[in-house]
Amino acid sequence: MLGLILRQVIGWAMRDHADTDLVLQALLSAAWRRQTRTGRV
């Protein structure tokens, strides 16, 4: 996932196929990384 403002990778997930769970894992990864860095999502 790319951040819209700074265009940096903010979250990712890898699997052998794309499905809903893959997207959710990438979103959770992005939210966790943002929260631990700035204290908010």
N, C-alpha and C positions, 0 to 999 in steps of 0.2 A: 504494500500500500504506500502511495506517495502522499505526503502532505501537500495541500494546495498552495500554501503561501511560500514556504521555503523550498518546496519540491525535493524534500529529503525522504528517504525510506523511513517510515514510522512504525511499520508492523509487517510481519510476514508469517507464512505458514507453508509447509511443503507436504505434498502427498503424491501418490502415483496417479491420482485422478482428481478432477475438480468436482466438488459437491458443496452443499450448503454448509456442512461442518467445516470445510476448509475455509470458507469465507468468514464464518463466525470465529474461528481460531485466529485468523489474520486481524479481525477487528479487535478481539480481546488482547492480542499482542500489542496492537497500536495503543489501545486505551491504557494498558498496564505501563507501557513505556512512557507515555505522556504523563500519567499520574505520578510515577516515581520521580520524574524530572522536575515537574512544575507544581505538584500538589493538587492538580485538578485535571479533569478530562476535557 
